[in-house]
Amino acid sequence: MIGIVGGIGPYAGIDLLNKIYSNTLAEKDQDYLSVILLSLPSSIEDRTEFLLGEVTKNPGYSIAKIILRLEALGAVVAGIPCNTAHSDEIFSLILNELKKGRSQIKILNMIYETIDFIKVQYSHFSKIGVLSTTGTYKYGIYSKELENNGFIAIEPSLEIQEKFVHPAIYDPNYGIKMNTNPFHQKVKENLDFAISYLKDKGAEAVILGCSEIPLVITTENIKGLTVINPTNVLARRLIQYLNPEKLKPFK
């Protein structure tokens, strides 16, 4: 079985489940892979708040406990549909806690899988834009890996990040975390502004590096840039790990 750590955010877990089934070859109900989604949002601290020092408890502890529950229910591979949770400070603690618990489950790293995907499918690109939470932004979670693999990372200026991208995710009045279904139009306007900035800086593609952003940007291209959706990448890699014969060809 595939395990999903839900609740970070809640709709991101649902989105990963949807993308697992959307990428699965199936002719009837019984052809789909078995998936366990545990969505316990009140149990997990906000990842960006932790990285920015606004809360002290590392959310990795709670995430590791959920993964152990997934494993106990039969999951052999799991995904965490939260880019920010893959910071070294959080992800390394998760792996350490699983090791303490003598876990055998395979945890796919969303960031590494996305970079590998780009290297295979878009090796001809050199400049990759990134939209993300401020936690991911300030810790260089994507930019470091992109640069380590020969790409140039293009990110918003700090002003654009703080005035447009972060509010699109977290603003208490219109942010995607507070207004997911449907999302507020101002979220799309903010993200469009940031994407235009990335394009002006030479980006050829844009990574949707916060798992809420693909709930708003659902197209394969935007403003002439190729859209790279880490949630979809993670879904495909989870299928490939569990049963590669079930994976739909990449279009």
C-alpha positions, -999 to 999 in steps of 0.1 A, spaced: 0 0 0 9 36 -5 8 59 25 0 97 24 8 120 53 -23 143 50 -31 175 67 -1 195 56 -22 212 42 -54 192 43 -63 197 6 -27 189 -4 -31 154 8 -64 150 -11 -46 164 -42 -18 138 -39 -44 110 -36 -62 124 -67 -30 125 -87 -21 90 -77 -53 77 -92 -51 101 -122 -17 86 -130 -28 50 -126 -36 27 -155 -70 11 -146 -101 -2 -163 -122 -10 -132 -122 -2 -95 -101 -32 -86 -73 -21 -108 -64 10 -87 -37 8 -61 -45 7 -24 -37 40 -7 -40 51 30 -44 88 36 -41 99 72 -51 136 75 -45 149 110 -40 186 105 -44 196 142 -16 172 151 11 188 130 28 222 136 31 246 107 63 239 88 71 275 78 63 288 113 88 264 127 116 273 102 110 310 108 112 305 146 75 313 153 69 279 169 95 258 187 83 222 183 97 205 152 68 192 131 90 163 121 80 145 153 43 145 145 49 136 109 71 106 119 44 93 142 19 95 114 42 76 91 47 49 117 9 46 119 7 43 81 33 16 82 13 -3 109 -17 -2 86 2 -18 57 19 11 38 53 1 24 61 35 7 49 70 17 49 105 5 47 138 24 29 164 2 45 194 18 76 209 2 86 228 33 86 196 54 116 185 33 139 210 48 169 194 64 158 205 98 125 187 95 131 158 71 163 146 88 145 144 121 117 124 104 142 99 91 159 97 125 126 91 143 117 64 119 151 48 124 145 48 162 112 31 156 129 5 135 107 14 105 111 -3 72 89 20 52 103 38 22 99 76 23 103 94 -10 118 129 -9 96 152 -28 125 177 -36 149 150 -49 122 134 -70 113 167 -85 149 176 -94 154 141 -109 122 146 -129 135 179 -143 169 163 -152 151 136 -172 123 156 -188 137 191 -191 174 188 -192 175 214 -220 163 241 -196 189 260 -176 169 285 -156 141 272 -133 118 295 -114 105 286 -79 73 296 -61 72 285 -25 64 293 11 88 317 28 102 288 48 112 270 16 124 303 1 146 313 30 161 279 35 168 274 -2 152 240 -2 148 240 -40 174 266 -50 202 246 -34 193 214 -51 187 230 -85 222 246 -83 238 214 -71 224 197 -102 236 223 -127 205 246 -130 201 282 -122 174 289 -97 152 320 -103 132 331 -73 111 362 -65 128 391 -48 123 392 -11 98 421 -15 77 401 -40 80 370 -18 67 388 13 41 410 -4 27 386 -30 37 350 -27 35 345 11 1 363 14 -12 342 -15 -6 311 8 -11 325 43 -31 357 43 -59 353 69 -85 370 46 -77 355 12 -48 330 14 -52 296 -1 -48 279 33 -79 297 45 -99 298 13 -91 266 -7 -123 255 -24 -130 279 -41 -98 299 -38 -99 337 -37 -92 355 -70 -65 376 -54 -44 345 -48 -42 339 -86 -34 376 -92 -6 375 -67 9 343 -81 5 356 -117 25 387 -107 53 366 -92 54 343 -122 57 373 -145 87 384 -125 103 350 -128 98 350 -166 113 385 -168 144 371 -150 148 344 -176 130 314 -161 120 287 -186 99 267 -162 84 272 -128 83 248 -99 51 251 -78 71 246 -46 42 248 -22 17 220 -23 -12 245 -21 -2 264 -52 -11 236 -76 -47 239 -63 -47 273 -80 -24 268 -110 -37 237 -127 -24 242 -163 7 227 -178 20 261 -190 15 296 -176 27 328 -192 49 308 -216 66 288 -188 65 251 -183 47 242 -150 65 216 -128 41 202 -102 60 184 -74 28 168 -62 22 152 -95 59 141 -96 55 125 -62 23 107 -72 40 92 -102 71 81 -82 49 65 -55 31 45 -82 64 36 -98 79 24 -66 49 2 -57 38 -11 -91 56 4 -122 32 -15 -145 4 7 -133 20 40 -142 5 59 -171 31 72 -196 43 107 -191 28 132 -216 
